[in-house]
Amino acid sequence: MTESKRLLLIDGNSVAFRAFFALYTSLNSFTNADGLHTNAIFGFNRMLDIMLEQVKPTEALVAFDAGKVTFRTKKYADYKGGRSKTPPELLEQMPVIRQLLTARGIKSYELKNYEADDIIGTMAKQAEEAGYETTIFTGDRDLTQLTSDKTSVAVSKKGVTEVETYTPEHVEEKLGVRPNQIIEIKGLQGDTSDNYPGVTGVGPKTAVSLIQKYDTIDGVYDNLDKITAKKMKEHLIEDKNSAFQSRDLATIRRDAPIEIKLSDLAYKGDQRDELVEFYQEMNFQSFLNKMNADSGDEDVLGLKPVKFTVLTADHLSDLDQFNDHVSFYLEMPEANYHTSTFAGFVIGEGDKWFVSRDVDLLKQAPLKALLSGEQVQKDVFDVKRTYVGLNRLGIHLAHVDFDLLLASYLLDTNENSNDLGRLAFQHGYHQIQSDEEVYGKGAKRAIPDDDQIFFEHLTRKGITIEALKKSLFKQLDNNEQTQLYRDLELPMAYVLAHMEIAGIMVDTDRLTAMQSEFTELLAQTQQTIFQEAGEEFNIGSPKQLQHILFEKLGLTPIKKTKTGYSTSVDVLEKLAAEAPIVENILKYRQISKIQSTYVEGLLKVVHSTDQKVHTRYLQTLTQTGRLSSVDPNLQNIPIRTEEGRRIRQAFIPSHKGWQIFSSDYSQIELRVLAHITHDANLQEAFREGEDIHASTARRIFHLGPDAEIDPNMRRQAKAVNFGIVYGISDFGLSQNIGITRKQARQFIDTYFEEYPGVKKYMTDIVASAKDKGYVETIAHRRRYLPDINARNFNQRSFAERTAMNTPIQGSAADIIKIAMINMEDAIKDLQATMLLQVHDELIFEAPAEEIPTLEKLVPSVMDSAVKLEIPLKVESHYGNTWYEAK
């Protein structure tokens, strides 16, 4: 029995176009180390995988258009004339798709004066005559005219994975005509995409109806006297030439003068070495992983062998050879490096790498001197993590030059993996696997017992740090971000490490007492709710709560959900006036949250050794440059309710006779807004020391200088002030302050009239973002906005709001970071210690006698961090607890 012959024909331009726009919103995420956009290449390859799997071809060809000039444009000058220019980001990928096809073992072809469709049509006809089963893959339904008993047409429908396959039966079922009648319909209705007119007034339904009745365009004109619709008949007569010309343009040629034969199209399969190299160059980790999984061959990753020496106490003198720079990596398997075990380390440079599982070696004189000395530069991955880990071993890391994690984060805040292997891949470096690939994930994650596997991975980490240093430093230079790295983020990592190591003392007795108080309060509140409801029920169950509130008590439902009526906080706050039970439910939820998250949560993370909590500041997470805090999160200790604020009573100084001191910037984001926008009215209010929200209220309500501003006016003005800069809509503002959309629109319009500089800034920053693809803070921190030119309205609108907000929020983050670096130097001769940063606030502990010094010193350092066009303002407080220092 002879093996069946299967031909796969692919419409190259059409599939590339579909792939490009399917992954268009991720455009900036799909780039390789050279900055080449790769979304179309990636999507094309995904589609290719699907079709190769489905068809299992013996022969394959990808046809491309040779250019814009074809025999069709010579016949009709406006053919395809209405199409917009191909995006340059797609054009740059087209030659690379040809390279991909070569690596996949597939021939590609183009023919001058003809389109890819004509190559496919001609080849399909030859294949039918030779007894092949042919599958045509395209993003263009026009090719369905080629469908026959031997030829099916697979059309890409959605994204890069969904395909609809047309057979002659499916064509008739879907379109209502036979495949060979598709050109007849096109002749009558025309084609807006290809820009040929057809017959005036004849749309798809009419065209199908006429062809079903008269079989062809010729049949329609042979039976004109039977057409009773007067207007249609007139159009058919007037546009007869257009109908026949349009049909001709729509007809795919099946006799193009191609110079290739079926025998030239043998599908060779993946050219393994070439394809691995291509995937690595394109930064296609997922495709490499798939090759690895499919082949079961470790070498498919293309990892070159590495050499390492296992370091022992007897050979520490070998490290004397390093006198200029080394790369160093300390392996701590758990995320929390304050408590993680130590698994091992690697140190070295060039082709000399030393590894060990024994971290006690780090405490030995040669290694300790190397790491803590100023003579040899150290290059690391995550300097803060490394500093804290070494500090636990009694070593003070010094003279770090390159931090791969920090540099990578600054180059693109959208890409911030904490996995060295993944990060390397994002920068086009492929000689390392991710930790997940080597150590496993979830419950199965573990450091390998096999020394060869573990030490090789550690060595690759050291080599990767060294290999990427030059490239990333060059990119920072090109972005004008070297100063941001060297003068701000790198010193900041040390400041944060010192703060984390210091920790903050927690009064566990006070927390335990609060736990009892809150437990009692919850029980009392629960009983009150049961009495008001007339029955006991599970307050934490939305379903039971719906029943009580809306069925039993008959309260007015506000928002419908899939499971009934919403009982969310915003809904309950609106219902609170209707019944006391709602107020009590809100109170119960609040206290329950405080109890579980803060009281019980804090008690779990107090270190038994020093009765402190040692948070971790995430320096490379947020896209604006703000810090976030985990294990525990000390930046979201509640302040809106008295019960929440009381949590701060548990944070105390670590020495008797000391106090907690707090300083925070007043309205820093609005001051940054005034500086960036150069708005005269906004700047005047700050220079005159006015209450900015009262000042805004006077302007938007058109009040005189002596008019009284009531609290509600100020509240509304405050919402406008903070909402405007985030690009708030009239709907959003109306929801925030409980007014109509019309009133909200009026507020916004008036605001822009009163503060024209703000309006100009918002327009200009969005335009700049659309042009450059990113926005910057005052310290040149960049945030890339891949959706800023998206066709999807919601995605584009969010990107525009982000463009407005990031320079303000990010610049505020820059300012407090600069202040913190200056602050550490300013207090070095004092006993005072900087403990926490909570967004715009710095918290210290100090002996009582140093408080007067801090009252002068801290505000002066914070005020002078950055010179703005208007003054910064700092407010300070102190007391025996963090609660009293507010």
JOJO-V887463 format. One record per residue. N is the residue number from 1. D_CENTER is the distance of its C-alpha to the mean C-alpha in whole Angstrom. Layout:
[[N:D_CENTER] [N:D_CENTER]]
//
This chain:
[[1:54] [2:52] [3:48] [4:47] [5:45] [6:42] [7:40] [8:37] [9:36] [10:33] [11:32] [12:30] [13:29] [14:28] [15:26] [16:24] [17:24] [18:22] [19:20] [20:19] [21:18] [22:17] [23:14] [24:14] [25:11] [26:9] [27:12] [28:10] [29:8] [30:12] [31:14] [32:17] [33:18] [34:21] [35:18] [36:19] [37:17] [38:17] [39:15] [40:19] [41:20] [42:18] [43:19] [44:22] [45:23] [46:21] [47:24] [48:27] [49:26] [50:27] [51:30] [52:31] [53:31] [54:33] [55:36] [56:36] [57:38] [58:41] [59:40] [60:37] [61:37] [62:34] [63:35] [64:34] [65:35] [66:37] [67:36] [68:37] [69:41] [70:42] [71:46] [72:44] [73:43] [74:47] [75:48] [76:46] [77:44] [78:41] [79:40] [80:36] [81:37] [82:35] [83:31] [84:29] [85:28] [86:26] [87:23] [88:23] [89:20] [90:22] [91:25] [92:24] [93:23] [94:26] [95:28] [96:26] [97:26] [98:30] [99:29] [100:27] [101:30] [102:33] [103:31] [104:31] [105:34] [106:34] [107:37] [108:35] [109:38] [110:38] [111:41] [112:42] [113:43] [114:42] [115:38] [116:37] [117:38] [118:42] [119:41] [120:40] [121:42] [122:45] [123:44] [124:43] [125:47] [126:48] [127:46] [128:48] [129:51] [130:51] [131:50] [132:46] [133:44] [134:41] [135:37] [136:36] [137:32] [138:31] [139:28] [140:31] [141:34] [142:37] [143:37] [144:38] [145:42] [146:42] [147:42] [148:45] [149:47] [150:46] [151:42] [152:39] [153:36] [154:33] [155:30] [156:27] [157:26] [158:22] [159:19] [160:20] [161:22] [162:24] [163:28] [164:31] [165:34] [166:37] [167:41] [168:44] [169:44] [170:41] [171:41] [172:44] [173:42] [174:39] [175:41] [176:44] [177:46] [178:47] [179:44] [180:47] [181:47] [182:44] [183:45] [184:47] [185:45] [186:43] [187:46] [188:47] [189:43] [190:42] [191:38] [192:36] [193:34] [194:36] [195:38] [196:42] [197:43] [198:46] [199:48] [200:47] [201:47] [202:46] [203:43] [204:42] [205:44] [206:47] [207:46] [208:46] [209:49] [210:51] [211:50] [212:51] [213:54] [214:55] [215:54] [216:53] [217:53] [218:56] [219:57] [220:56] [221:58] [222:61] [223:61] [224:60] [225:63] [226:62] [227:59] [228:60] [229:57] [230:58] [231:55] [232:53] [233:57] [234:57] [235:53] [236:54] [237:57] [238:55] [239:52] [240:54] [241:54] [242:50] [243:50] [244:51] [245:49] [246:46] [247:47] [248:48] [249:44] [250:43] [251:45] [252:43] [253:46] [254:47] [255:49] [256:47] [257:49] [258:46] [259:47] [260:46] [261:47] [262:46] [263:47] [264:45] [265:42] [266:42] [267:38] [268:38] [269:35] [270:32] [271:34] [272:32] [273:32] [274:31] [275:28] [276:27] [277:27] [278:25] [279:23] [280:22] [281:22] [282:20] [283:17] [284:18] [285:18] [286:18] [287:21] [288:23] [289:22] [290:24] [291:27] [292:27] [293:27] [294:30] [295:32] [296:32] [297:33] [298:31] [299:32] [300:29] [301:27] [302:29] [303:29] [304:32] [305:34] [306:34] [307:37] [308:37] [309:40] [310:40] [311:41] [312:44] [313:46] [314:48] [315:46] [316:44] [317:46] [318:45] [319:42] [320:44] [321:43] [322:40] [323:41] [324:38] [325:34] [326:33] [327:30] [328:30] [329:27] [330:28] [331:27] [332:27] [333:26] [334:25] [335:21] [336:24] [337:26] [338:28] [339:30] [340:29] [341:31] [342:32] [343:32] [344:33] [345:32] [346:32] [347:33] [348:34] [349:34] [350:35] [351:37] [352:38] [353:36] [354:37] [355:35] [356:37] [357:36] [358:38] [359:37] [360:40] [361:41] [362:38] [363:41] [364:43] [365:45] [366:43] [367:40] [368:40] [369:41] [370:39] [371:36] [372:37] [373:39] [374:38] [375:40] [376:37] [377:33] [378:31] [379:27] [380:25] [381:22] [382:21] [383:24] [384:24] [385:24] [386:26] [387:28] [388:29] [389:29] [390:32] [391:33] [392:34] [393:36] [394:38] [395:37] [396:35] [397:33] [398:33] [399:33] [400:29] [401:28] [402:25] [403:22] [404:20] [405:17] [406:17] [407:18] [408:15] [409:12] [410:14] [411:14] [412:10] [413:8] [414:5] [415:7] [416:9] [417:11] [418:15] [419:16] [420:18] [421:19] [422:15] [423:14] [424:18] [425:17] [426:14] [427:16] [428:19] [429:21] [430:22] [431:25] [432:24] [433:22] [434:20] [435:21] [436:21] [437:23] [438:26] [439:26] [440:25] [441:22] [442:23] [443:27] [444:28] [445:26] [446:29] [447:30] [448:32] [449:36] [450:36] [451:37] [452:36] [453:33] [454:31] [455:33] [456:32] [457:28] [458:29] [459:30] [460:27] [461:25] [462:28] [463:28] [464:24] [465:24] [466:27] [467:26] [468:23] [469:24] [470:26] [471:23] [472:20] [473:23] [474:24] [475:20] [476:21] [477:24] [478:23] [479:20] [480:23] [481:21] [482:24] [483:25] [484:22] [485:22] [486:25] [487:27] [488:24] [489:21] [490:24] [491:26] [492:24] [493:23] [494:27] [495:28] [496:25] [497:27] [498:30] [499:29] [500:28] [501:31] [502:33] [503:32] [504:33] [505:36] [506:36] [507:39] [508:39] [509:43] [510:41] [511:38] [512:41] [513:43] [514:40] [515:39] [516:43] [517:43] [518:39] [519:41] [520:44] [521:42] [522:40] [523:43] [524:45] [525:42] [526:42] [527:46] [528:46] [529:43] [530:45] [531:48] [532:47] [533:45] [534:49] [535:47] [536:45] [537:42] [538:38] [539:37] [540:33] [541:34] [542:32] [543:35] [544:38] [545:37] [546:36] [547:40] [548:41] [549:40] [550:40] [551:43] [552:45] [553:45] [554:44] [555:41] [556:39] [557:36] [558:33] [559:30] [560:31] [561:28] [562:29] [563:31] [564:33] [565:33] [566:30] [567:31] [568:28] [569:28] [570:28] [571:30] [572:33] [573:33] [574:34] [575:37] [576:38] [577:41] [578:42] [579:43] [580:43] [581:42] [582:38] [583:38] [584:39] [585:37] [586:34] [587:36] [588:36] [589:32] [590:32] [591:34] [592:33] [593:29] [594:31] [595:33] [596:31] [597:28] [598:29] [599:33] [600:33] [601:29] [602:31] [603:34] [604:32] [605:30] [606:33] [607:34] [608:38] [609:39] [610:39] [611:38] [612:35] [613:31] [614:29] [615:25] [616:22] [617:20] [618:17] [619:16] [620:13] [621:11] [622:10] [623:9] [624:12] [625:14] [626:16] [627:17] [628:17] [629:20] [630:20] [631:23] [632:24] [633:22] [634:25] [635:23] [636:23] [637:27] [638:28] [639:30] [640:31] [641:33] [642:36] [643:36] [644:32] [645:34] [646:36] [647:34] [648:34] [649:38] [650:37] [651:35] [652:38] [653:39] [654:40] [655:44] [656:47] [657:47] [658:44] [659:42] [660:38] [661:37] [662:34] [663:33] [664:30] [665:29] [666:31] [667:28] [668:26] [669:24] [670:26] [671:28] [672:25] [673:25] [674:29] [675:29] [676:26] [677:27] [678:31] [679:32] [680:36] [681:36] [682:33] [683:34] [684:38] [685:37] [686:35] [687:38] [688:41] [689:39] [690:39] [691:37] [692:34] [693:34] [694:37] [695:37] [696:35] [697:37] [698:40] [699:38] [700:37] [701:40] [702:42] [703:44] [704:46] [705:46] [706:48] [707:47] [708:46] [709:42] [710:42] [711:39] [712:38] [713:38] [714:36] [715:33] [716:33] [717:32] [718:30] [719:28] [720:28] [721:27] [722:24] [723:23] [724:24] [725:21] [726:18] [727:20] [728:21] [729:23] [730:27] [731:26] [732:24] [733:26] [734:29] [735:28] [736:27] [737:31] [738:33] [739:34] [740:34] [741:32] [742:34] [743:35] [744:31] [745:31] [746:34] [747:33] [748:30] [749:32] [750:35] [751:32] [752:31] [753:35] [754:35] [755:32] [756:32] [757:30] [758:27] [759:27] [760:28] [761:25] [762:22] [763:24] [764:24] [765:20] [766:19] [767:21] [768:20] [769:16] [770:17] [771:20] [772:18] [773:14] [774:13] [775:15] [776:17] [777:18] [778:22] [779:22] [780:20] [781:16] [782:14] [783:10] [784:9] [785:9] [786:9] [787:10] [788:13] [789:16] [790:14] [791:18] [792:16] [793:18] [794:15] [795:12] [796:14] [797:15] [798:12] [799:11] [800:15] [801:15] [802:12] [803:14] [804:17] [805:16] [806:14] [807:17] [808:19] [809:18] [810:17] [811:20] [812:22] [813:20] [814:21] [815:24] [816:25] [817:24] [818:26] [819:29] [820:28] [821:29] [822:32] [823:33] [824:33] [825:36] [826:37] [827:38] [828:39] [829:43] [830:42] [831:42] [832:39] [833:36] [834:32] [835:31] [836:28] [837:25] [838:24] [839:22] [840:25] [841:28] [842:29] [843:32] [844:34] [845:38] [846:41] [847:45] [848:46] [849:48] [850:45] [851:43] [852:45] [853:44] [854:40] [855:41] [856:42] [857:40] [858:36] [859:36] [860:37] [861:35] [862:32] [863:34] [864:34] [865:30] [866:30] [867:32] [868:31] [869:33] [870:34] [871:35] [872:32] [873:34] [874:34] [875:35] [876:37] [877:38] [878:40] [879:41] [880:42] [881:39] [882:35] [883:37] [884:39] [885:37] [886:36]]
//
